[in-house]
């Protein structure tokens, strides 16, 4: 099969979902960083007295358990930072939301449903991550562009090209064949690898839903329809992927991406689309707007859009679009929903720093692709904060290894001492072992005088001789003995006569 390599550069934030979320009981945020952790790691590393306190909270199972558990975790944030399995930057607005959330939740202690709703609302959509080996030989989880997501993006564009050239029946035959006819599917053998990561940083912020064709100039805050918390790969990330395209015309396929995605990209900067006022450009970051409003692709460059919140136009074929749009319904009176089908989506999702942002926003999912001759290096890049976490883990492992090594040395020294002591005692006579058992010879001599020792008459001569040797080692207890020491000397000499 024929192969090409593409270099990918993220022009805007990308969220390729993992169907997982950061649970509010498994992370903390502190000074602009989210620290995620595993329950078992947190519990195992607690001191025993805190383990008991933590278990009491869990076992009581009160209505305010969410509050109490999270407060306990927050009170032990230094431990969380030590055992964190992940670190991700968060926007200032999200950090403020988090701090405010905890303040609100404390007001609702005892109101279980309220606290549960607040906590559930704070779940954060996670990106796909993969484990990669770093240059240091350690492993880390890093954000990347999933091959299937990229393949889907390319497939949509190519289907549009086939539709415009050959009609809808050709699209059905060449792309939607299933069962026995699946061999007719053009993209069955079109293989796109998961990306190799060259440079990446991730962040958690807000996905904000905005009206495209309406704008409230009098009440800008009303322009936010919905907002959710979301993790993204930041703009500037660099990746490479390999594509096996078989007998397909890869140049035609890639050019179809420009035909499909470039008009959608250009519409971000227009004041009118299909005769209707377009307001997306009012929300955009000035840097993004100025950098790309006159954007022109160079030869060998191709535009793609991947991931969640790419917009209905990006994932549908021009000419076949029937985008469902709600006209009315729902609300507190639960009125029946009414919909219409359009060629354009009426809202768009943008990434923002806080929940009420009306400017400085970025669209999701835009990627610039270029054919590359570059050969891969062994190690992949990882998120800067993950790199810091890997270093912390490495330092913690090295510290634990040093402690274990020290304990091992101490155990070996202890065993050696015990062996030497055992050998020393084995080399002694029973009388010598008796003397060795006394730290103070004066106590032993007093017990000799009082005949408190077992079998004293049988051992007294040998015992007196050995005691004399010990006393002679110190002048004050033998050669220059005075008073009590002299009495003890005379007693021993008397036994030996």
C-alpha positions in Angstrom: 0.0 0.0 0.0 1.1 3.6 -0.6 2.0 5.7 2.4 2.3 9.3 3.2 3.1 11.2 6.4 1.2 14.3 7.4 2.4 16.9 9.8 -0.5 18.4 11.8 -0.7 21.7 13.6 -3.6 22.6 15.8 -4.9 26.1 14.8 -7.5 26.1 17.5 -8.4 24.1 20.6 -9.3 20.4 19.9 -11.5 18.1 22.0 -11.5 14.5 20.9 -13.6 12.9 23.7 -12.8 9.8 25.6 -16.4 9.2 27.0 -14.8 9.8 30.4 -15.0 12.8 32.8 -13.0 14.3 35.6 -15.2 13.4 38.6 -15.4 16.3 41.2 -14.5 13.8 44.0 -11.3 12.8 42.2 -9.6 16.1 41.6 -8.8 19.4 43.2 -7.9 22.7 41.6 -5.3 24.9 43.1 -3.6 28.0 41.6 -4.7 27.3 38.1 -3.9 23.6 38.0 -6.2 20.6 38.1 -4.7 17.6 40.0 -6.5 14.3 39.4 -5.9 11.3 41.6 -7.0 7.7 42.3 -9.0 7.0 45.4 -6.8 4.1 46.5 -3.6 6.2 46.2 -5.1 8.9 48.3 -6.2 6.5 51.0 -3.0 4.4 51.1 -0.9 7.5 51.5 -2.9 9.0 54.4 -1.4 8.8 57.9 -3.2 6.2 60.0 -5.1 8.8 62.1 -6.4 10.5 59.0 -7.4 7.2 57.4 -9.7 6.7 60.4 -11.2 10.1 60.0 -11.7 9.6 56.2 -13.3 6.2 56.7 -15.7 7.7 59.3 -16.9 10.2 56.6 -17.4 7.4 54.1 -19.2 5.1 56.5 -21.6 7.7 57.9 -23.1 8.1 54.4 -24.8 11.4 55.2 -26.6 13.6 52.8 -23.7 16.1 52.7 -21.1 13.3 52.0 -20.0 15.1 48.8 -19.2 18.2 50.7 -17.4 16.4 53.5 -15.3 14.1 51.2 -14.2 17.0 49.0 -13.4 19.2 52.0 -11.3 16.4 53.5 -9.5 16.1 50.2 -8.9 19.8 49.9 -7.6 19.9 53.4 -5.0 17.4 52.3 -4.1 19.1 49.0 -0.4 18.7 49.5 -0.8 15.0 49.6 -3.0 15.1 46.4 -0.3 17.0 44.6 2.2 14.3 45.6 0.1 11.4 44.4 -1.6 13.1 41.5 -1.8 10.9 38.3 -2.4 14.0 36.1 -2.0 17.8 36.0 -3.8 20.1 33.6 -3.9 23.8 33.4 -7.3 25.5 34.0 -8.5 28.9 33.0 -8.8 31.7 35.5 -12.5 31.6 35.1 -12.7 27.9 35.9 -10.5 28.3 39.0 -12.9 31.0 40.2 -15.9 28.8 39.4 -14.4 26.0 41.4 -13.6 28.2 44.4 -17.0 29.7 44.3 -18.6 26.2 44.0 -17.0 25.0 47.2 -18.3 28.1 48.9 -21.8 27.5 47.7 -21.8 23.9 48.5 -20.9 24.5 52.1 -24.0 26.6 52.4 -26.1 23.5 51.5 -24.7 21.1 54.0 -27.5 18.7 54.9 -29.3 19.2 51.6 -28.1 16.1 49.8 -29.8 16.6 46.4 -28.6 20.2 46.1 -25.0 19.3 46.7 -25.2 16.3 44.5 -26.5 18.4 41.6 -23.8 21.0 42.1 -21.1 18.3 42.1 -22.5 16.5 39.1 -22.6 19.8 37.2 -18.9 20.1 37.8 -17.9 17.0 35.8 -15.4 17.9 33.1 -15.2 16.2 29.7 -11.8 14.6 29.2 -9.8 14.3 26.0 -8.4 11.1 24.6 -5.0 10.4 26.1 -2.4 7.7 25.3 0.5 6.4 27.3 3.9 7.3 25.8 7.5 6.7 26.7 9.4 9.8 27.4 13.1 10.6 26.7 13.8 9.9 30.3 12.5 6.4 30.0 9.4 7.0 32.1 5.8 6.9 30.9 3.1 9.6 30.8 -0.4 10.1 29.4 -0.6 12.7 26.7 -3.2 14.2 24.5 -3.1 13.2 20.8 -5.2 13.2 17.6 -7.0 9.9 17.2 -6.6 8.3 13.8 -10.3 7.4 13.5 -11.3 11.0 14.1 -8.9 12.2 11.4 -10.1 9.5 9.0 -13.7 10.6 9.6 -12.9 14.2 8.9 -11.2 13.3 5.6 -14.0 10.9 4.6 -16.7 13.6 5.0 -14.7 15.9 2.7 -14.1 13.2 0.1 -17.8 12.1 0.1 -18.7 15.7 -0.7 -16.4 15.6 -3.7 -17.8 12.3 -4.9 -21.4 13.6 -4.4 -20.7 16.8 -6.4 -19.0 14.8 -9.2 -21.2 11.7 -9.4 -24.3 12.2 -7.3 -25.7 10.7 -4.1 -26.0 7.1 -5.4 -22.2 7.0 -5.9 -21.8 8.2 -2.3 -24.0 5.3 -1.1 -22.2 2.8 -3.2 -18.6 3.9 -2.5 -18.9 4.9 1.2 -22.0 3.3 2.8 -21.7 -0.2 1.5 -22.1 -2.8 4.3 -22.4 -6.6 4.7 -21.4 -8.5 1.6 -20.9 -5.3 -0.3 -18.5 -3.8 2.2 -15.5 -4.5 -0.1 -16.9 -1.8 -2.3 -16.4 0.8 0.5 -13.6 3.0 -0.8 -12.3 3.9 2.7 -12.3 0.4 4.0 -8.6 0.1 3.2 -7.9 3.7 3.9 -5.8 3.6 7.1 -4.9 6.5 9.3 -2.6 6.0 12.3 -3.0 7.6 15.7 -0.8 10.6 15.8 2.7 10.8 17.1 3.0 13.8 19.4 5.6 16.4 18.7 4.4 19.2 20.9 1.3 19.4 23.0 -0.3 21.4 25.9 -3.7 20.8 27.3 -6.1 23.0 29.2 -9.5 22.9 30.8 -12.0 25.7 30.2 -15.5 26.4 28.9 -17.3 25.2 25.8 -19.8 28.1 25.1 -22.8 27.8 22.8 -23.4 31.1 20.8 -26.1 32.1 18.3 -24.7 32.6 14.8 -27.4 34.9 13.5 -28.5 36.8 16.6 -26.6 39.1 18.9 -28.0 40.9 21.9 -26.1 44.2 22.0 -28.0 45.5 25.0 -27.4 42.5 27.2 -24.2 40.7 26.1 -24.5 38.1 28.8 -27.7 36.8 27.2 -25.6 35.7 24.2 -24.4 32.6 26.1 -26.9 29.8 25.4 -25.1 26.9 27.2 -21.8 26.3 28.8 -20.0 23.2 29.8 -16.5 22.4 31.3 -14.2 20.8 28.7 -10.6 19.7 28.3 -8.8 20.6 25.1 -5.5 20.2 23.3 -4.4 23.8 22.9 -3.7 25.6 19.6 0.0 25.2 18.6 0.1 21.4 19.2 2.1 19.5 16.6 1.6 15.9 15.5 2.4 13.5 12.7 0.3 10.7 11.3 0.9 8.1 8.6 -1.8 7.3 6.0 -2.0 4.1 3.9 -4.2 5.1 1.0 -3.7 2.1 -1.3 -4.8 2.8 -4.9 -6.8 5.9 -4.0 -5.7 9.3 -5.3 -4.3 10.9 -2.1 -3.8 14.3 -3.7 -7.5 14.4 -4.8 -8.6 13.3 -1.3 -6.5 16.0 0.4 -7.7 18.7 -2.0 -11.3 17.7 -1.3 -10.6 18.6 2.4 -9.7 22.2 1.3 -12.9 22.4 -0.9 -15.0 21.2 2.0 -13.5 22.9 5.0 -12.1 26.2 3.7 -15.5 27.8 3.0 -16.6 27.0 6.6 -13.3 28.4 7.9 -13.7 31.6 6.0 -17.3 32.1 7.2 -15.9 32.6 10.7 -14.6 36.0 9.6 -17.6 37.2 7.5 -20.3 39.6 8.5 -22.9 38.0 6.3 -23.4 34.3 5.2 -26.0 33.5 2.6 -27.5 37.0 3.0 -27.8 36.7 6.8 -25.9 38.6 9.4 -23.2 36.4 10.9 -21.9 37.2 14.4 -19.2 34.6 15.1 -16.5 37.1 14.3 -17.6 39.3 17.2 -16.8 36.6 19.7 -13.4 35.6 18.3 -10.1 36.2 19.9 -8.5 39.3 18.2 -5.2 37.4 17.8 -7.1 34.5 16.0 -9.1 36.9 14.0 -6.1 38.9 12.8 -3.9 35.8 12.2 -6.4 33.9 10.0 -9.0 36.3 8.5 -6.9 36.5 5.3 -5.5 33.0 5.6 -4.3 31.4 2.4 -3.2 27.9 2.1 0.2 27.2 0.5 0.8 24.4 -1.9 1.1 21.1 0.1 -1.2 22.5 2.8 -4.6 21.1 3.7 -7.3 22.2 6.1 -9.2 19.8 8.4 -11.5 19.9 11.3 -11.7 17.2 14.0 -13.3 16.4 17.3 -16.3 17.6 19.2 -18.0 20.9 18.5 -16.8 21.0 14.9 -20.2 22.1 13.9 -22.9 20.4 11.8 -21.6 21.9 8.5 -18.2 20.3 9.0 -19.6 16.8 9.4 -22.2 16.9 6.7 -22.1 17.1 2.9 -22.8 20.5 1.2 -26.0 19.9 -0.9 -27.3 17.1 1.3 -27.5 19.0 4.6 -30.6 18.8 6.7 -29.5 20.3 10.0 -32.2 20.0 12.7 -32.8 23.3 14.4 -35.2 23.8 17.3 -37.8 26.6 16.8 -39.7 26.4 20.1 -41.0 24.2 22.8 -39.9 22.9 26.2 -39.5 25.3 29.0 -41.2 25.2 32.4 -44.6 24.6 30.7 -43.1 21.7 28.7 -44.6 22.8 25.4 -44.2 20.4 22.4 -40.9 20.9 20.6 -41.0 22.3 17.1 -38.1 21.9 14.7 -37.1 22.9 11.2 -34.3 21.5 8.9 -31.8 24.0 7.5 -28.5 24.0 5.5 -26.8 25.9 8.3 -26.5 25.3 12.0 -27.9 28.3 14.0 -25.5 28.1 16.9 -21.8 27.5 17.3 -19.6 26.2 20.1 -16.5 28.2 21.1 -13.8 27.7 23.7 -13.6 30.4 26.4 -11.8 31.4 29.6 -15.0 31.9 31.6 -18.7 31.0 31.4 -19.8 34.5 30.3 -17.1 35.3 27.8 -18.3 37.3 24.7 -14.9 37.9 23.3 -11.5 36.3 23.2 -13.1 33.0 22.1 -11.7 30.3 19.8 -13.5 27.8 17.5 -13.0 24.1 18.0 -11.1 21.6 15.9 -9.2 23.4 13.2 -6.1 21.6 12.0 -3.5 22.4 9.3 -2.0 19.4 7.5 1.2 19.3 5.4 2.8 16.4 3.6 6.1 15.7 5.5 9.2 13.8 4.7 10.3 13.9 8.3 11.4 10.6 10.0 10.2 9.9 13.5 12.3 10.2 16.6 12.0 7.5 19.3 10.3 9.5 22.1 7.1 11.5 21.9 6.5 14.9 23.5 4.2 15.2 26.5 2.2 18.0 28.0 4.5 20.3 30.0 2.5 19.8 33.2 2.5 16.1 32.7 6.3 16.3 32.2 6.5 18.1 35.6 4.3 15.4 37.1 6.5 12.7 35.6 9.5 14.4 37.1 7.8 14.5 40.5 6.9 10.9 40.3 10.5 10.1 39.3 11.8 12.0 42.3 9.2 10.3 44.6 10.3 6.9 43.3 13.9 7.8 43.8 13.2 9.0 47.3 11.3 5.8 48.1 14.1 3.7 46.6 16.7 5.6 48.7 14.6 5.0 51.9 14.2 1.4 51.0 17.9 1.1 50.3 18.7 2.7 53.7 16.3 0.4 55.5 17.8 -2.6 53.7 21.3 -1.5 54.8 20.1 -1.0 58.4 18.5 -4.5 58.3 21.7 -6.0 57.0 23.8 -4.2 59.6 21.4 -5.4 62.3 21.6 -8.9 61.1 25.4 -8.7 61.0 25.4 -7.4 64.5 23.1 -10.1 65.7 25.3 -12.8 64.1 28.4 -11.3 65.6 26.7 -11.2 69.0 25.6 -14.8 68.6 29.1 -15.9 67.7 30.6 -13.9 70.6 28.2 -15.5 73.1 28.8 -18.9 71.6 32.6 -18.5 72.3 32.0 -17.9 76.0 31.8 -20.2 78.9 28.5 -20.2 80.9 30.2 -18.1 83.6 31.4 -15.6 81.1 27.9 -15.3 79.7 26.6 -14.7 83.2 29.0 -11.8 83.7 28.1 -10.4 80.3 24.4 -10.3 81.3 25.2 -7.7 83.9 25.8 -4.1 82.8 27.1 -3.2 86.3 29.6 -5.5 88.0 28.9 -4.0 91.4 25.3 -5.5 91.2 26.7 -8.9 90.3 29.2 -8.8 93.2 26.5 -7.8 95.7 24.4 -10.8 94.5 27.5 -13.0 94.9 27.9 -11.7 98.5 24.2 -12.5 99.2 24.6 -15.8 97.5 21.6 -15.1 95.3 23.1 -16.8 92.2 22.0 -20.3 91.2 24.7 -22.9 91.8 27.0 -20.3 93.4 29.1 -22.7 95.4 29.9 -24.7 92.2 30.9 -21.7 90.1 32.2 -19.2 92.6 36.0 -19.8 92.0 35.6 -19.5 88.2 33.2 -16.6 88.6 35.6 -14.7 90.9 38.5 -15.3 88.5 36.5 -13.9 85.6 35.2 -10.9 87.6 38.8 -10.1 88.7 39.8 -10.0 85.0 37.0 -7.5 84.3 37.8 -5.3 87.3 41.5 -5.2 86.4 40.6 -3.6 83.1 40.0 -0.3 85.0 42.5 1.2 87.5 39.7 2.7 89.6 38.1 -0.7 90.2 41.3 -2.6 91.0 44.8 -1.1 91.2 43.6 2.3 92.6 40.4 1.0 94.2 39.1 3.0 97.1 36.1 2.6 99.6 33.4 0.5 98.0 35.5 -0.4 95.0 38.2 -1.6 97.5 35.7 -3.6 99.4 34.6 -5.4 96.2 38.3 -6.0 95.3 39.0 -7.5 98.7 35.9 -9.7 98.5 36.9 -11.2 95.2 40.5 -11.8 96.4 39.1 -13.5 99.4 37.2 -15.9 97.3 40.3 -16.8 95.3 42.5 -17.6 98.3 
